[in-house]
């Protein structure tokens, strides 16, 4: 077990040495500031306040850091998926391209163990990046609007609008951060699986992002509702249910169990492909 953590620590340090690991964090800071600047404008801000008033609530109370944070977060999730795919798609393919895997596997470590360590590192990176996004968004909102107030969260396709006050708003926000992190691990799993093939790192990243975009577009097409259970983004959207008044825990557990199963299956496929590769040539 001690050897495992030593090897994992070495893999994490290797990931931290790559510049692309930090691109997502910097991009999120810039994007948050730009979106918040737009939200503070008269046009967008007035539209949001009018929407709150139409719900029969106080615009001053619900136009808060929580509400603005959820808006910015919703606009940033696609970008989060791109940066997670960028790192996960690079983790195996880049070392294979550079020829480093032959030297790594010359040490007393199996291919399966090496892949599991890399997969675990990708999962941890996904969680860390999401948590950075979620809480930096909220802190920026607090700096602009102050602490307190309520939160409005809507699911447009279901015509659902939920409102929460103070402590419960923070609780739901924290629960949502956990759900989003679990969903984004699925993105990393897909990019990691593609990275195990004999392809360029950029090809693994682009393929993962392209698949997710097609999957999301099909998911948004109401004519294909019968096929939603076969779409990855259907289960990745489960985090939204954590904001419902009566949380459907059974549905959430079922969906995340399926998503975990899909992530495990992607790892198995990637491992099978990697085991069959001739790394000497």
N, C-alpha and C positions, 0 to 999 in steps of 0.2 A: 504493500500500500504506500509505503514511504517513497519507493521508486516511482510509483505512478504519479504522485504529486510532484516529484522532482521533474519528471518528463513533461507533465502538464504545465508546470511553471516555466520550463524552457520554451514550450510552444507559445505560451501567452507572451513571454518576452519577445519572441520572434515576431509575433503579430504586432506588438507595440512599436517595434522598430520600423515597421512599414508606414510610409507617409500617408497612404490611402486610408489607413485606419482612422486617421484624425480628420479626414475631409468632411465626413458626415457631421461631426460636432461643430466644426467651423461654419459649415453651410447652414446648419439649423439656427445658429445664433444670428446670422445675417438674415435668413428668411423670417425669423420671428420678428426682428426689428422692422423689416419692410412691411410685413402684414399688420403689425400693431400700428405702424405709422398710417397705413391705409384705413385701418379701423377707427383711428382717432379723427379722420377727416369728417367733415360735415355730412357729406353724401352718404357714405357707408354707415357712419354712426347713427344718423337719423333713421335710416332704413331699419337698423337693428332695434332701435328704441320704439319705432312704430310697431314692429312685430311683437315686441313685449307688451305694449299697450293694448294691442288687439287681443291678447290673451287675458286681458283684464287685470294685469299686474302693474306694479310700479316700475317704470323704466329706470329710475334712479337706483333702485335697490337691486334689480336683476341685471342691470348693465354693469356687471362686476368682473373681477379678475377671473372668477370661475367660468362665467359665460364666454368671455373673450378667449380664455384659455382653451375651451372646448372647440371654439371656432378655428383658432389657429392650429390646434392639434388635428382636427379633421382635414385641414388643408395640407398638413405636413406628412400624413401617413404614407402617401404614395412615395414621397421623397425618402422616407425612412426605409421603405422596402427596397428602393434602388441602392442605397448605401449599404444595407445589409447584404444584398446580393453581390455588391462590388467586393466586399471583404470575403464572404463565404465562397464566391466563385473563384477567388484567387488563392485560397488556402492550400489546395492540393495541386491545381493546374500550374501555378507559378513555380513551385518547387520542382515539379516534373519538367517544366520547360527549361529551368536553369540547371537541371541535372543533380540537384541536391538530394533527391530522394534516394539515389543509389548510395550515397555516403551515409545518410540517416539509417537506412535499412541494413547497413553493414554492422551496425551496433546491435546489441542483444535486445531487439524489440520486434515483435511480429507486425505484419502489415495491418491486421485487424486492430491491434492495440494502438498503433500509430493513427489510424483513421478515427478511432473512437476519441482519442485525445484531441484531434483536430476538430471533430464534430462538436465535442463538448466546448471547445474554445469558441467556435462559431455561435453556439447557443448562448454562452455567457456574453459575448459581444452584442448579440441581438438584444438581450435583456438590458444591458448597461446603456446602449444607445437609446432605447425606448425610454428608459427611466430618466436619462438626461434630457430628452426632448420634453417629456411630460412635465417634469418639475421646473425646468428652465422656462417653459412657457408660462407656468403659473406664477413663478417669481417675477417674471417680466410684467405680467398682468397686475400683480400686487404693487409693483413699483409705479405703475401708471394709474391704477384705479384705487389702490389702497386695499387693505385686508378687510374681509367681511363681505356682506351682501349675499345674494342668492345665486342659484345656478339654473339656467334653462338648458335642457337637452332635448333635441328632437330627432325622430327617425322619420324622415319625409315619406319614404315608400310605404310606411305603415300608418301614416297620419297620426303619429304619437308625439306629444309634447309633454315633458315632465319638468317639474319645478321643485327645487330643494332649497332649504334655508341653511345658513351658516354651517354648523358642525356636520350635518348630514350631507351637505354639498361637498365638504372636504372628504368625508368618508367614501362617498360614491366616486369621487375623483380618484382617490387612492385605489379603490377596487378596480376602476377602469384601467388604471396604469398597469395593474397585474395582468388583466385580461388582454390588453394590447400587446404586452411583452410576450405572453404565451402564443398569441396569434403570429407575431413576427418571427418566432422560432421556426414556423413552417416555411417562411421565405428563405431563411438561412439553410434549412434542410434541402430545399429544392436546388438552390445554387450549389450547395456542397455536393449533392449527388452528381450534378452536371460537371463539377470540377474534377470528379474522379475519372471521367472519360479522357481520352487522348485528344484534347482540344486546347486551344489557347485560353488563358484566363478571361480575356475580354469576351470570347465567344460564350463561355459559361455564364458570365454575368448578363450579357445581352439576351441569351436564350431564356434565362430565368425570368428576367423582367418582361420579355415579350410574352411568355406563357402567362404570367400573372395579369398582364394587361388584357390579353384575350379572355382569360378566365373572368376577370372583373367586368368586362364589357358584356359578356354573355350572362353574367349574374345579374346585371342591371336590366337586361332585356326581359320584360315581364312575360313575353310569349314563351319563354323557356323555363317557366317556373317548375315544371315537372322534372327538369334535369338538374335543378339546383343541388340536390344531394350529391351529385357527382363533381361539383365544383369546389376547388380549394378555398376560394374567397368566401363561399357560403359559410364555412366553418370559421374562417378567420374573422368574420363579422360578428361572432358570438359575443364579443366584449360589450356590444351595445346593450345587450339584455341586462347587464349589471346596473343600468341606469333606470330600468323600469321600476314602478312603484312596488309591484309584487314580483320579486326576482324569480324567474323560472329555473330553479337550481337543477332540476332533473334534466332539462334541456341543455343547460350550460355544461353540466358534467358529461352528458352524452356527446355533445359536439366537440368538446375539448379532448375527450377520449378518442374520438375518431381522428381528430387533428394530430394527436400524439401518435396514434397508430400509423397515420400517413407519413409522419416525420420518421418514424422508425423504419417503415417500409422503404422510404427514400434512402435512408442510411444503408439498409441491407442491399439495395440495388447498387448503390455506389460502391460498397465494399466488395460485392461480387465482381463488378467490372474491374475494380482496382486489383483484386487478387488475380485476375486472368491476364493482366497486362505484363508485358516483358519490359521491365525498366532498364535492362542492360543495353538495349538497342537505341 
